[in-house]
Amino acid sequence: MDNNNLFAKEHFIDEKTVRRIREDNEYHISLITIMRICEAKNLKLSEFFKMVGI
């Protein structure tokens, strides 16, 4: 299992989405995707946005 596939499974998102996030600088991540990643990491959305400087 490659890194993209593993990350996708662990964070409840599609592997294709992981590739887009990592490879496409123009890709806009949906709020649903961010919420799924946060849920998997047991992280509040407010904490996530603080981490990324928003």
Biopython code that builds the backbone (N, CA, C, O; Angstrom):
import numpy as np
from Bio.PDB.StructureBuilder import StructureBuilder

atoms = [
    (1, "MET", "N", (0.857, -1.175, 0.000)),
    (1, "MET", "CA", (0.000, 0.000, 0.000)),
    (1, "MET", "C", (0.906, 1.241, 0.000)),
    (1, "MET", "O", (1.788, 1.368, 0.849)),
    (2, "ASP", "N", (0.683, 2.151, -0.953)),
    (2, "ASP", "CA", (1.522, 3.343, -1.022)),
    (2, "ASP", "C", (1.039, 4.406, -0.034)),
    (2, "ASP", "O", (-0.022, 4.268, 0.576)),
    (3, "ASN", "N", (1.835, 5.468, 0.113)),
    (3, "ASN", "CA", (1.531, 6.521, 1.082)),
    (3, "ASN", "C", (0.189, 7.189, 0.831)),
    (3, "ASN", "O", (-0.557, 7.449, 1.776)),
    (4, "ASN", "N", (-0.132, 7.472, -0.437)),
    (4, "ASN", "CA", (-1.407, 8.116, -0.752)),
    (4, "ASN", "C", (-2.580, 7.238, -0.340)),
    (4, "ASN", "O", (-3.547, 7.712, 0.255)),
    (5, "ASN", "N", (-2.485, 5.967, -0.661)),
    (5, "ASN", "CA", (-3.564, 5.036, -0.341)),
    (5, "ASN", "C", (-3.718, 4.883, 1.170)),
    (5, "ASN", "O", (-4.838, 4.868, 1.682)),
    (6, "LEU", "N", (-2.621, 4.772, 1.872)),
    (6, "LEU", "CA", (-2.655, 4.644, 3.328)),
    (6, "LEU", "C", (-3.258, 5.895, 3.964)),
    (6, "LEU", "O", (-4.123, 5.796, 4.834)),
    (7, "PHE", "N", (-2.804, 7.066, 3.535)),
    (7, "PHE", "CA", (-3.346, 8.316, 4.065)),
    (7, "PHE", "C", (-4.845, 8.393, 3.802)),
    (7, "PHE", "O", (-5.612, 8.788, 4.680)),
    (8, "ALA", "N", (-5.257, 8.022, 2.613)),
    (8, "ALA", "CA", (-6.674, 8.061, 2.250)),
    (8, "ALA", "C", (-7.502, 7.172, 3.172)),
    (8, "ALA", "O", (-8.539, 7.592, 3.683)),
    (9, "LYS", "N", (-7.044, 5.959, 3.378)),
    (9, "LYS", "CA", (-7.792, 5.034, 4.236)),
    (9, "LYS", "C", (-7.844, 5.526, 5.678)),
    (9, "LYS", "O", (-8.884, 5.430, 6.329)),
    (10, "GLU", "N", (-6.744, 6.044, 6.174)),
    (10, "GLU", "CA", (-6.679, 6.496, 7.564)),
    (10, "GLU", "C", (-7.497, 7.760, 7.817)),
    (10, "GLU", "O", (-7.868, 8.049, 8.955)),
    (11, "HIS", "N", (-7.778, 8.516, 6.744)),
    (11, "HIS", "CA", (-8.453, 9.805, 6.907)),
    (11, "HIS", "C", (-9.813, 9.864, 6.221)),
    (11, "HIS", "O", (-10.384, 10.941, 6.050)),
    (12, "PHE", "N", (-10.325, 8.704, 5.829)),
    (12, "PHE", "CA", (-11.690, 8.584, 5.306)),
    (12, "PHE", "C", (-11.924, 9.394, 4.032)),
    (12, "PHE", "O", (-13.008, 9.940, 3.828)),
    (13, "ILE", "N", (-10.900, 9.469, 3.175)),
    (13, "ILE", "CA", (-11.045, 10.189, 1.911)),
    (13, "ILE", "C", (-10.568, 9.311, 0.759)),
    (13, "ILE", "O", (-9.906, 8.296, 0.973)),
    (14, "ASP", "N", (-10.907, 9.706, -0.448)),
    (14, "ASP", "CA", (-10.545, 8.960, -1.642)),
    (14, "ASP", "C", (-9.062, 9.162, -1.968)),
    (14, "ASP", "O", (-8.520, 10.252, -1.783)),
    (15, "GLU", "N", (-8.426, 8.119, -2.446)),
    (15, "GLU", "CA", (-7.002, 8.194, -2.797)),
    (15, "GLU", "C", (-6.756, 9.224, -3.896)),
    (15, "GLU", "O", (-5.725, 9.895, -3.898)),
    (16, "LYS", "N", (-7.688, 9.349, -4.819)),
    (16, "LYS", "CA", (-7.563, 10.334, -5.897)),
    (16, "LYS", "C", (-7.509, 11.755, -5.319)),
    (16, "LYS", "O", (-6.776, 12.607, -5.822)),
    (17, "THR", "N", (-8.275, 11.996, -4.283)),
    (17, "THR", "CA", (-8.262, 13.303, -3.621)),
    (17, "THR", "C", (-6.898, 13.572, -3.001)),
    (17, "THR", "O", (-6.384, 14.688, -3.088)),
    (18, "VAL", "N", (-6.317, 12.571, -2.384)),
    (18, "VAL", "CA", (-4.985, 12.724, -1.785)),
    (18, "VAL", "C", (-3.967, 13.092, -2.862)),
    (18, "VAL", "O", (-3.144, 13.985, -2.658)),
    (19, "ARG", "N", (-4.019, 12.410, -4.003)),
    (19, "ARG", "CA", (-3.097, 12.733, -5.098)),
    (19, "ARG", "C", (-3.274, 14.168, -5.558)),
    (19, "ARG", "O", (-2.292, 14.877, -5.782)),
    (20, "ARG", "N", (-4.513, 14.598, -5.701)),
    (20, "ARG", "CA", (-4.770, 15.978, -6.134)),
    (20, "ARG", "C", (-4.208, 16.984, -5.132)),
    (20, "ARG", "O", (-3.572, 17.966, -5.515)),
    (21, "ILE", "N", (-4.448, 16.731, -3.851)),
    (21, "ILE", "CA", (-3.947, 17.639, -2.814)),
    (21, "ILE", "C", (-2.430, 17.745, -2.899)),
    (21, "ILE", "O", (-1.876, 18.841, -2.812)),
    (22, "ARG", "N", (-1.764, 16.623, -3.067)),
    (22, "ARG", "CA", (-0.297, 16.600, -3.058)),
    (22, "ARG", "C", (0.332, 17.073, -4.365)),
    (22, "ARG", "O", (1.432, 17.626, -4.351)),
    (23, "GLU", "N", (-0.344, 16.866, -5.489)),
    (23, "GLU", "CA", (0.284, 17.114, -6.785)),
    (23, "GLU", "C", (-0.215, 18.347, -7.518)),
    (23, "GLU", "O", (0.499, 18.881, -8.366)),
    (24, "ASP", "N", (-1.415, 18.813, -7.217)),
    (24, "ASP", "CA", (-2.012, 19.917, -7.971)),
    (24, "ASP", "C", (-2.070, 21.175, -7.111)),
    (24, "ASP", "O", (-2.912, 21.293, -6.221)),
    (25, "ASN", "N", (-1.168, 22.109, -7.387)),
    (25, "ASN", "CA", (-1.112, 23.352, -6.609)),
    (25, "ASN", "C", (-2.367, 24.200, -6.760)),
    (25, "ASN", "O", (-2.617, 25.082, -5.939)),
    (26, "GLU", "N", (-3.154, 23.950, -7.789)),
    (26, "GLU", "CA", (-4.380, 24.712, -8.032)),
    (26, "GLU", "C", (-5.616, 24.051, -7.407)),
    (26, "GLU", "O", (-6.706, 24.621, -7.439)),
    (27, "TYR", "N", (-5.448, 22.861, -6.846)),
    (27, "TYR", "CA", (-6.588, 22.122, -6.286)),
    (27, "TYR", "C", (-7.121, 22.819, -5.039)),
    (27, "TYR", "O", (-6.351, 23.227, -4.169)),
    (28, "HIS", "N", (-8.428, 22.950, -4.959)),
    (28, "HIS", "CA", (-9.091, 23.559, -3.806)),
    (28, "HIS", "C", (-9.729, 22.446, -2.981)),
    (28, "HIS", "O", (-10.657, 21.778, -3.439)),
    (29, "ILE", "N", (-9.236, 22.253, -1.784)),
    (29, "ILE", "CA", (-9.729, 21.196, -0.911)),
    (29, "ILE", "C", (-11.108, 21.574, -0.379)),
    (29, "ILE", "O", (-11.309, 22.686, 0.110)),
    (30, "SER", "N", (-12.042, 20.653, -0.476)),
    (30, "SER", "CA", (-13.399, 20.933, 0.011)),
    (30, "SER", "C", (-13.426, 20.923, 1.540)),
    (30, "SER", "O", (-12.580, 20.313, 2.195)),
    (31, "LEU", "N", (-14.406, 21.607, 2.074)),
    (31, "LEU", "CA", (-14.574, 21.639, 3.525)),
    (31, "LEU", "C", (-14.859, 20.239, 4.061)),
    (31, "LEU", "O", (-14.402, 19.882, 5.147)),
    (32, "ILE", "N", (-15.603, 19.458, 3.312)),
    (32, "ILE", "CA", (-15.894, 18.075, 3.726)),
    (32, "ILE", "C", (-14.602, 17.280, 3.884)),
    (32, "ILE", "O", (-14.445, 16.534, 4.850)),
    (33, "THR", "N", (-13.680, 17.437, 2.942)),
    (33, "THR", "CA", (-12.397, 16.731, 3.018)),
    (33, "THR", "C", (-11.620, 17.184, 4.242)),
    (33, "THR", "O", (-11.066, 16.357, 4.966)),
    (34, "ILE", "N", (-11.575, 18.477, 4.479)),
    (34, "ILE", "CA", (-10.878, 19.001, 5.657)),
    (34, "ILE", "C", (-11.521, 18.452, 6.928)),
    (34, "ILE", "O", (-10.822, 18.069, 7.867)),
    (35, "MET", "N", (-12.841, 18.415, 6.956)),
    (35, "MET", "CA", (-13.546, 17.901, 8.129)),
    (35, "MET", "C", (-13.236, 16.423, 8.363)),
    (35, "MET", "O", (-13.079, 16.002, 9.509)),
    (36, "ARG", "N", (-13.147, 15.639, 7.304)),
    (36, "ARG", "CA", (-12.834, 14.209, 7.441)),
    (36, "ARG", "C", (-11.420, 14.008, 7.969)),
    (36, "ARG", "O", (-11.190, 13.158, 8.829)),
    (37, "ILE", "N", (-10.483, 14.781, 7.461)),
    (37, "ILE", "CA", (-9.102, 14.684, 7.938)),
    (37, "ILE", "C", (-9.037, 15.075, 9.412)),
    (37, "ILE", "O", (-8.383, 14.401, 10.209)),
    (38, "CYS", "N", (-9.712, 16.157, 9.769)),
    (38, "CYS", "CA", (-9.732, 16.601, 11.166)),
    (38, "CYS", "C", (-10.352, 15.539, 12.066)),
    (38, "CYS", "O", (-9.847, 15.269, 13.155)),
    (39, "GLU", "N", (-11.442, 14.943, 11.610)),
    (39, "GLU", "CA", (-12.095, 13.895, 12.403)),
    (39, "GLU", "C", (-11.142, 12.730, 12.648)),
    (39, "GLU", "O", (-11.055, 12.219, 13.764)),
    (40, "ALA", "N", (-10.432, 12.314, 11.611)),
    (40, "ALA", "CA", (-9.499, 11.195, 11.737)),
    (40, "ALA", "C", (-8.350, 11.530, 12.679)),
    (40, "ALA", "O", (-7.822, 10.652, 13.361)),
    (41, "LYS", "N", (-7.968, 12.801, 12.713)),
    (41, "LYS", "CA", (-6.867, 13.245, 13.574)),
    (41, "LYS", "C", (-7.354, 13.700, 14.949)),
    (41, "LYS", "O", (-6.561, 14.125, 15.789)),
    (42, "ASN", "N", (-8.687, 13.603, 15.172)),
    (42, "ASN", "CA", (-9.288, 14.080, 16.421)),
    (42, "ASN", "C", (-8.907, 15.541, 16.674)),
    (42, "ASN", "O", (-8.465, 15.915, 17.761)),
    (43, "LEU", "N", (-9.093, 16.337, 15.642)),
    (43, "LEU", "CA", (-8.694, 17.738, 15.640)),
    (43, "LEU", "C", (-9.911, 18.600, 15.339)),
    (43, "LEU", "O", (-10.667, 18.305, 14.414)),
    (44, "LYS", "N", (-10.104, 19.656, 16.108)),
    (44, "LYS", "CA", (-11.209, 20.579, 15.846)),
    (44, "LYS", "C", (-10.880, 21.414, 14.616)),
    (44, "LYS", "O", (-9.714, 21.696, 14.340)),
    (45, "LEU", "N", (-11.917, 21.807, 13.880)),
    (45, "LEU", "CA", (-11.703, 22.659, 12.706)),
    (45, "LEU", "C", (-10.987, 23.943, 13.090)),
    (45, "LEU", "O", (-10.101, 24.398, 12.366)),
    (46, "SER", "N", (-11.354, 24.525, 14.206)),
    (46, "SER", "CA", (-10.704, 25.767, 14.644)),
    (46, "SER", "C", (-9.210, 25.549, 14.872)),
    (46, "SER", "O", (-8.406, 26.428, 14.563)),
    (47, "GLU", "N", (-8.831, 24.397, 15.405)),
    (47, "GLU", "CA", (-7.412, 24.082, 15.606)),
    (47, "GLU", "C", (-6.703, 23.932, 14.263)),
    (47, "GLU", "O", (-5.582, 24.409, 14.083)),
    (48, "PHE", "N", (-7.374, 23.263, 13.320)),
    (48, "PHE", "CA", (-6.796, 23.100, 11.988)),
    (48, "PHE", "C", (-6.511, 24.459, 11.356)),
    (48, "PHE", "O", (-5.414, 24.699, 10.850)),
    (49, "PHE", "N", (-7.503, 25.344, 11.387)),
    (49, "PHE", "CA", (-7.335, 26.642, 10.746)),
    (49, "PHE", "C", (-6.275, 27.490, 11.443)),
    (49, "PHE", "O", (-5.611, 28.297, 10.793)),
    (50, "LYS", "N", (-6.107, 27.324, 12.745)),
    (50, "LYS", "CA", (-5.008, 27.998, 13.446)),
    (50, "LYS", "C", (-3.665, 27.470, 12.938)),
    (50, "LYS", "O", (-2.727, 28.238, 12.723)),
    (51, "MET", "N", (-3.585, 26.147, 12.750)),
    (51, "MET", "CA", (-2.343, 25.523, 12.291)),
    (51, "MET", "C", (-1.932, 26.017, 10.910)),
    (51, "MET", "O", (-0.744, 26.171, 10.630)),
    (52, "VAL", "N", (-2.916, 26.266, 10.048)),
    (52, "VAL", "CA", (-2.599, 26.694, 8.683)),
    (52, "VAL", "C", (-2.603, 28.212, 8.536)),
    (52, "VAL", "O", (-2.407, 28.738, 7.441)),
    (53, "GLY", "N", (-2.826, 28.906, 9.645)),
    (53, "GLY", "CA", (-2.718, 30.362, 9.629)),
    (53, "GLY", "C", (-3.917, 31.100, 9.080)),
    (53, "GLY", "O", (-3.781, 32.188, 8.521)),
    (54, "ILE", "N", (-5.086, 30.517, 9.235)),
    (54, "ILE", "CA", (-6.305, 31.190, 8.759)),
    (54, "ILE", "C", (-7.134, 31.595, 9.954)),
    (54, "ILE", "O", (-8.206, 32.179, 9.792)),
]
sb = StructureBuilder()
sb.init_structure("model")
sb.init_model(0)
sb.init_chain("A")
sb.init_seg("    ")
for serial, (resi, resn, name, xyz) in enumerate(atoms, 1):
    if name == "N":
        sb.init_residue(resn, " ", resi, " ")
    sb.init_atom(name, np.array(xyz, "f"), 0.0, 1.0, " ", f" {name:<3s}", serial, name[0])
structure = sb.get_structure()
